[in-house]
């Protein structure tokens, strides 16, 4: 997995301003996804970041880079808990929820829309997207915002500026470990 791919897709999480990001890695000969994930975890664990493969096919792997403390905070939100429980999750711990998400990705032909909760999207927007994915959208960025469009636009802009700055720093030689911010 190239640092460039991770920076392009995960800068807001590396910077500590987002819970998590997803990215796909094309499976090519000579790439051992599990070894790559282990290497990334060794490098980023000190910064409060975890990396796990959520799904793998013969062609690609879907990778989740996230901050466990942020995920715990997000999944403790009453609306997030309600959404997950209504979708059959047993919310004993964030890690258990991730295991259930992996199962849903493996067993379902459709993408589980509750995944937005694992990425730090507002629970109210996730709930609206689950009910009516195309109705009432106020603005779009890395998620469809159904409420608070001004706040969503500001967040989208922050994420874009962060990614642009991280790309520049990475091109100038900063490594993922140097780019990743340690959070409390």
Helices and strands as residue ranges (DSSP letters): H 3-14, E 20-26, H 33-44, G 45-47, E 50-56, E 60-66, H 68-75, H 78-86, H 94-107, H 115-118, H 123-131, E 139-140, E 144-145, H 149-171, H 176-179
